[in-house]
Structures are given as structure tokens and as C-alpha cells.
Amino acid sequence: MKAFVLRLLINALAIFAAVKLLPGLHFQGTWPQLAGVALVFGVLNAFLKPILTVLTCPFILLTLGLFALVVNGVMLLVTAYVSQRLGFDFKVDGLWWALLGGIVIGIISTALSLLIPDGD
């Protein structure tokens, strides 16, 4: 349970940083609402991203992995869509901002995961 909460906090901080750094990502709300967006992001990445990755595997191989950035961007767009339907005010202005947001969130999330020990 502790690892889950830590992962949720890391995702929330990464999304918060991306919103502050990129003018094409918008969030209006409180920290608990941001944690809700991070939860949506984590659940979608756990269940939908592997399916999208398998379906787009030929494109990922053909582009030597660069199409994985598109998959990450689509995941961020889906996160924004689902979050809005759940009442969280998280918006992405388009695919290009989603691509940049996916890169920023990935870098920050990885850096925080390396800095914060998970107890294993």
C-alpha cells in the first residue's frame, strides 16, 4: 500500500510540474483533485497502455521506438478526457502538447522514482 501511495504522489508531482512548465496543459483544482488525475493516469497506464503498445508494435519497431512517444501522448489525452468526465479540471490543448507533456511527465516521474527509495 505504501508503494502505491508513493507512486500516486510521484505521478501527481510529475503532472503538476508538467502543468506549470507547459502552457498547453491546464489544471484547476486542489491537491486531492490532482491526486485523482494521477490515479486516472496510473490506472489508464496500467490497463490501456499495454494494449495500445501491442497494437502499435509494428509502428514502434518501424520508427525505432519513437512512436512510443505518440502512445504516451495519446495516453495523456485519454487521461484528460476521462478526468474531465469524472469532474477533474485537467485539459490538454492537443496532440503536440500531449506529446510534450508525456515527455515531461516521464522524465520527472523517472527522476523522482530514482531519488525516492521505494522500500524494496
MDAnalysis code that builds the backbone (N, CA, C; Angstrom):
import MDAnalysis as mda
import numpy as np

u = mda.Universe.empty(360, n_residues=120, atom_resindex=np.repeat(np.arange(120), 3), trajectory=True)
u.add_TopologyAttr("name", ["N", "CA", "C"] * 120)
u.add_TopologyAttr("resid", np.arange(1, 121))
u.add_TopologyAttr("resname", ["MET", "LYS", "ALA", "PHE", "VAL", "LEU", "ARG", "LEU", "LEU", "ILE", "ASN", "ALA", "LEU", "ALA", "ILE", "PHE", "ALA", "ALA", "VAL", "LYS", "LEU", "LEU", "PRO", "GLY", "LEU", "HIS", "PHE", "GLN", "GLY", "THR", "TRP", "PRO", "GLN", "LEU", "ALA", "GLY", "VAL", "ALA", "LEU", "VAL", "PHE", "GLY", "VAL", "LEU", "ASN", "ALA", "PHE", "LEU", "LYS", "PRO", "ILE", "LEU", "THR", "VAL", "LEU", "THR", "CYS", "PRO", "PHE", "ILE", "LEU", "LEU", "THR", "LEU", "GLY", "LEU", "PHE", "ALA", "LEU", "VAL", "VAL", "ASN", "GLY", "VAL", "MET", "LEU", "LEU", "VAL", "THR", "ALA", "TYR", "VAL", "SER", "GLN", "ARG", "LEU", "GLY", "PHE", "ASP", "PHE", "LYS", "VAL", "ASP", "GLY", "LEU", "TRP", "TRP", "ALA", "LEU", "LEU", "GLY", "GLY", "ILE", "VAL", "ILE", "GLY", "ILE", "ILE", "SER", "THR", "ALA", "LEU", "SER", "LEU", "LEU", "ILE", "PRO", "ASP", "GLY", "ASP"])
u.atoms.positions = np.array([
    [0.829, -1.194, 0.000],
    [0.000, 0.000, 0.000],
    [0.871, 1.255, 0.000],
    [1.974, 1.194, 0.726],
    [2.874, 2.343, 0.804],
    [3.474, 2.653, -0.570],
    [3.835, 1.620, -1.312],
    [4.404, 1.814, -2.650],
    [3.366, 2.417, -3.601],
    [2.110, 2.015, -3.467],
    [1.041, 2.562, -4.299],
    [0.858, 4.050, -4.028],
    [0.810, 4.441, -2.777],
    [0.640, 5.844, -2.407],
    [1.845, 6.653, -2.868],
    [3.033, 6.114, -2.736],
    [4.239, 6.802, -3.187],
    [4.220, 6.993, -4.701],
    [3.818, 5.969, -5.439],
    [3.726, 6.069, -6.899],
    [2.676, 7.105, -7.317],
    [1.553, 7.132, -6.595],
    [0.500, 8.115, -6.847],
    [1.014, 9.529, -6.600],
    [1.760, 9.718, -5.533],
    [2.338, 11.028, -5.221],
    [3.353, 11.452, -6.273],
    [4.185, 10.530, -6.736],
    [5.165, 10.835, -7.782],
    [4.461, 11.242, -9.067],
    [3.412, 10.515, -9.451],
    [2.654, 10.880, -10.648],
    [1.989, 12.246, -10.497],
    [1.447, 12.517, -9.315],
    [0.799, 13.814, -9.080],
    [1.817, 14.949, -9.186],
    [2.995, 14.772, -8.621],
    [4.030, 15.804, -8.708],
    [4.503, 15.991, -10.145],
    [4.627, 14.904, -10.886],
    [5.057, 14.998, -12.283],
    [4.008, 15.713, -13.135],
    [2.746, 15.410, -12.908],
    [1.675, 16.090, -13.647],
    [1.628, 17.561, -13.269],
    [1.781, 17.864, -11.994],
    [1.794, 19.258, -11.532],
    [2.933, 20.035, -12.194],
    [4.115, 19.434, -12.237],
    [5.258, 20.099, -12.868],
    [5.013, 20.318, -14.359],
    [4.437, 19.333, -15.030],
    [4.151, 19.477, -16.455],
    [3.140, 20.588, -16.704],
    [2.141, 20.690, -15.844],
    [1.139, 21.757, -15.977],
    [1.796, 23.123, -15.792],
    [2.724, 23.228, -14.853],
    [3.406, 24.504, -14.607],
    [4.394, 24.845, -15.723],
    [5.018, 23.841, -16.323],
    [6.031, 24.088, -17.352],
    [5.448, 24.311, -18.747],
    [4.353, 23.672, -19.059],
    [3.813, 23.702, -20.424],
    [2.494, 24.473, -20.468],
    [2.426, 25.508, -21.299],
    [1.185, 26.292, -21.368],
    [0.020, 25.569, -22.033],
    [0.252, 24.423, -22.642],
    [-0.814, 23.674, -23.288],
    [-1.486, 22.658, -22.385],
    [-1.020, 22.530, -21.151],
    [-1.637, 21.650, -20.159],
    [-2.246, 22.528, -19.078],
    [-3.487, 22.237, -18.702],
    [-4.212, 23.078, -17.755],
    [-4.821, 22.224, -16.652],
    [-4.711, 22.725, -15.416],
    [-5.375, 22.086, -14.284],
    [-5.825, 23.163, -13.322],
    [-7.081, 23.112, -12.961],
    [-7.646, 23.994, -11.951],
    [-8.240, 23.111, -10.871],
    [-7.701, 23.199, -9.679],
    [-8.243, 22.378, -8.611],
    [-7.284, 22.285, -7.445],
    [-7.613, 21.391, -6.543],
    [-6.840, 21.208, -5.323],
    [-5.912, 19.999, -5.465],
    [-5.052, 19.820, -4.469],
    [-4.139, 18.672, -4.482],
    [-4.870, 17.333, -4.462],
    [-5.948, 17.189, -3.682],
    [-6.680, 15.910, -3.765],
    [-7.255, 15.650, -5.162],
    [-7.694, 16.703, -5.851],
    [-8.181, 16.523, -7.216],
    [-7.039, 16.142, -8.149],
    [-5.858, 16.722, -7.932],
    [-4.686, 16.351, -8.734],
    [-4.303, 14.898, -8.477],
    [-4.467, 14.455, -7.235],
    [-4.221, 13.040, -6.928],
    [-5.229, 12.162, -7.670],
    [-6.454, 12.650, -7.846],
    [-7.451, 11.925, -8.633],
    [-7.040, 11.811, -10.091],
    [-6.493, 12.908, -10.640],
    [-5.990, 12.870, -12.020],
    [-4.829, 11.889, -12.117],
    [-3.940, 11.899, -11.123],
    [-2.806, 10.975, -11.112],
    [-3.284, 9.528, -11.007],
    [-4.347, 9.301, -10.267],
    [-4.907, 7.955, -10.158],
    [-5.477, 7.501, -11.508],
    [-6.197, 8.396, -12.177],
    [-6.717, 8.078, -13.517],
    [-5.561, 7.765, -14.458],
    [-4.518, 8.598, -14.411],
    [-3.335, 8.415, -15.248],
    [-2.688, 7.055, -14.991],
    [-2.542, 6.699, -13.727],
    [-1.929, 5.417, -13.371],
    [-2.757, 4.223, -13.791],
    [-4.061, 4.295, -13.587],
    [-4.942, 3.183, -13.958],
    [-4.952, 2.993, -15.479],
    [-5.057, 4.108, -16.218],
    [-5.042, 4.000, -17.677],
    [-3.709, 3.463, -18.189],
    [-2.607, 3.909, -17.578],
    [-1.291, 3.404, -17.991],
    [-1.125, 1.931, -17.653],
    [-1.768, 1.482, -16.601],
    [-1.646, 0.071, -16.216],
    [-2.470, -0.840, -17.123],
    [-3.622, -0.372, -17.579],
    [-4.519, -1.253, -18.323],
    [-4.577, -0.960, -19.820],
    [-4.622, 0.310, -20.205],
    [-4.805, 0.653, -21.614],
    [-3.491, 0.749, -22.383],
    [-2.438, 1.245, -21.736],
    [-1.168, 1.432, -22.438],
    [-0.581, 0.127, -22.981],
    [-0.599, -0.977, -22.230],
    [-0.071, -2.225, -22.818],
    [-0.843, -2.669, -24.060],
    [-2.145, -2.457, -24.066],
    [-2.950, -2.824, -25.232],
    [-2.565, -1.961, -26.430],
    [-2.452, -0.645, -26.210],
    [-2.049, 0.256, -27.292],
    [-0.643, -0.054, -27.787],
    [0.236, -0.407, -26.877],
    [1.613, -0.721, -27.265],
    [1.661, -1.970, -28.140],
    [0.906, -2.982, -27.781],
    [0.868, -4.204, -28.597],
    [0.250, -3.922, -29.963],
    [-0.827, -3.147, -29.988],
    [-1.500, -2.851, -31.258],
    [-0.632, -1.999, -32.190],
    [0.207, -1.155, -31.615],
    [1.046, -0.271, -32.435],
    [2.488, -0.764, -32.530],
    [2.729, -1.988, -32.127],
    [4.083, -2.539, -32.135],
    [4.783, -2.419, -33.495],
    [4.105, -2.688, -34.608],
    [4.803, -2.515, -35.891],
    [5.296, -1.078, -36.118],
    [4.477, -0.093, -35.729],
    [4.897, 1.299, -35.880],
    [6.049, 1.645, -34.941],
    [6.006, 1.093, -33.741],
    [7.086, 1.339, -32.782],
    [8.387, 0.751, -33.312],
    [8.333, -0.447, -33.852],
    [9.531, -1.068, -34.420],
    [10.012, -0.320, -35.658],
    [9.088, 0.085, -36.522],
    [9.434, 0.782, -37.755],
    [10.098, 2.131, -37.483],
    [9.661, 2.804, -36.414],
    [10.226, 4.120, -36.084],
    [11.318, 4.031, -35.024],
    [11.784, 2.832, -34.759],
    [12.833, 2.590, -33.757],
    [12.463, 3.141, -32.373],
    [11.209, 2.989, -32.031],
    [10.743, 3.361, -30.701],
    [10.150, 4.750, -30.578],
    [10.287, 5.581, -31.591],
    [9.775, 6.944, -31.483],
    [8.252, 6.997, -31.432],
    [7.584, 6.024, -32.023],
    [6.118, 6.013, -31.982],
    [5.613, 5.793, -30.556],
    [6.454, 5.292, -29.669],
    [6.064, 5.141, -28.262],
    [5.751, 6.500, -27.643],
    [6.388, 7.562, -28.147],
    [6.066, 8.910, -27.672],
    [4.636, 9.295, -28.044],
    [4.206, 8.861, -29.221],
    [2.825, 9.118, -29.639],
    [1.859, 8.367, -28.735],
    [2.200, 7.138, -28.395],
    [1.364, 6.351, -27.481],
    [1.263, 7.069, -26.137],
    [2.387, 7.596, -25.634],
    [2.365, 8.340, -24.371],
    [1.492, 9.582, -24.480],
    [1.574, 10.284, -25.605],
    [0.742, 11.460, -25.814],
    [-0.737, 11.116, -25.855],
    [-1.072, 10.034, -26.537],
    [-2.465, 9.589, -26.588],
    [-2.953, 9.213, -25.192],
    [-2.096, 8.595, -24.403],
    [-2.475, 8.250, -23.032],
    [-2.782, 9.502, -22.217],
    [-2.015, 10.569, -22.429],
    [-2.270, 11.817, -21.707],
    [-3.583, 12.454, -22.176],
    [-3.873, 12.370, -23.481],
    [-5.154, 12.876, -23.987],
    [-6.325, 12.081, -23.413],
    [-6.189, 10.773, -23.341],
    [-7.250, 9.934, -22.770],
    [-7.409, 10.247, -21.281],
    [-6.300, 10.473, -20.587],
    [-6.351, 10.853, -19.174],
    [-7.130, 12.147, -19.003],
    [-6.871, 13.133, -19.856],
    [-7.588, 14.408, -19.772],
    [-9.086, 14.197, -20.019],
    [-9.418, 13.389, -21.010],
    [-10.821, 13.121, -21.332],
    [-11.539, 12.449, -20.153],
    [-10.952, 11.391, -19.633],
    [-11.573, 10.655, -18.527],
    [-11.635, 11.529, -17.274],
    [-10.578, 12.288, -17.022],
    [-10.552, 13.163, -15.846],
    [-11.663, 14.207, -15.906],
    [-11.878, 14.785, -17.072],
    [-12.963, 15.757, -17.213],
    [-14.317, 15.107, -16.979],
    [-14.492, 13.885, -17.449],
    [-15.762, 13.176, -17.239],
    [-15.987, 12.860, -15.754],
    [-14.899, 12.719, -14.999],
    [-15.008, 12.435, -13.566],
    [-15.076, 13.703, -12.720],
    [-15.026, 14.864, -13.369],
    [-15.155, 16.124, -12.643],
    [-13.850, 16.798, -12.287],
    [-12.729, 16.290, -12.759],
    [-11.431, 16.926, -12.515],
    [-11.126, 17.847, -13.687],
    [-10.706, 19.048, -13.399],
    [-10.482, 20.041, -14.451],
    [-9.046, 19.951, -14.972],
    [-8.769, 18.893, -15.724],
    [-7.460, 18.697, -16.351],
    [-7.663, 18.668, -17.857],
    [-6.973, 19.571, -18.567],
    [-7.167, 19.689, -20.013],
    [-5.822, 19.702, -20.727],
    [-5.823, 19.153, -21.930],
    [-4.652, 19.180, -22.814],
    [-5.120, 19.799, -24.124],
    [-4.368, 20.778, -24.631],
    [-4.797, 21.547, -25.802],
    [-4.663, 20.817, -27.131],
    [-3.985, 19.719, -27.189],
    [-3.857, 18.996, -28.451],
    [-2.772, 17.938, -28.369],
    [-2.585, 17.247, -29.508],
    [-1.633, 16.140, -29.523],
    [-0.201, 16.604, -29.287],
    [0.184, 17.750, -29.857],
    [1.565, 18.213, -29.657],
    [1.844, 18.512, -28.193],
    [0.876, 19.163, -27.527],
    [1.059, 19.426, -26.093],
    [1.037, 18.120, -25.308],
    [0.231, 17.164, -25.749],
    [0.204, 15.863, -25.088],
    [1.540, 15.137, -25.248],
    [2.149, 15.235, -26.439],
    [3.474, 14.631, -26.649],
    [4.506, 15.260, -25.721],
    [4.531, 16.595, -25.685],
    [5.478, 17.280, -24.797],
    [5.184, 16.965, -23.332],
    [3.904, 16.940, -22.987],
    [3.523, 16.608, -21.609],
    [3.930, 15.200, -21.229],
    [3.762, 14.262, -22.142],
    [4.179, 12.884, -21.872],
    [5.672, 12.774, -21.641],
    [6.446, 13.546, -22.425],
    [7.901, 13.540, -22.247],
    [8.274, 14.137, -20.888],
    [7.686, 15.283, -20.565],
    [7.999, 15.953, -19.288],
    [7.581, 15.075, -18.108],
    [6.377, 14.528, -18.162],
    [5.905, 13.671, -17.066],
    [6.792, 12.439, -16.933],
    [7.185, 11.851, -18.050],
    [8.062, 10.678, -17.998],
    [9.418, 10.975, -17.386],
    [10.018, 12.100, -17.777],
    [11.327, 12.471, -17.238],
    [11.239, 12.762, -15.751],
    [10.259, 13.555, -15.349],
    [10.135, 13.927, -13.936],
    [9.763, 12.720, -13.083],
    [8.868, 11.897, -13.582],
    [8.474, 10.701, -12.842],
    [9.656, 9.749, -12.652],
    [10.440, 9.571, -13.703],
    [11.623, 8.712, -13.605],
    [12.630, 9.285, -12.621],
    [12.879, 10.587, -12.703],
    [13.842, 11.231, -11.797],
    [13.397, 11.104, -10.348],
    [12.115, 11.355, -10.082],
    [11.620, 11.237, -8.719],
    [11.661, 9.796, -8.233],
    [11.370, 8.856, -9.105],
    [11.417, 7.439, -8.719],
    [12.830, 7.009, -8.361],
    [13.831, 7.594, -9.041],
    [15.219, 7.270, -8.726],
    [15.676, 7.930, -7.439],
    [15.142, 9.115, -7.147],
    [15.553, 9.852, -5.959],
    [14.910, 9.348, -4.683],
    [13.672, 8.859, -4.796],
    [12.921, 8.427, -3.630],
    [12.961, 6.910, -3.557],
    [13.534, 6.355, -2.496],
    [13.566, 4.890, -2.382],
    [12.161, 4.351, -2.135],
    [11.843, 3.206, -2.742],
    [10.511, 2.622, -2.604],
    [10.433, 1.561, -1.511],
    [11.505, 1.337, -0.817],
    [11.484, 0.399, 0.296],
    [11.814, -1.032, -0.067],
    [12.102, -1.341, -1.327],
    [12.420, -2.714, -1.729],
    [13.864, -3.039, -1.436],
])
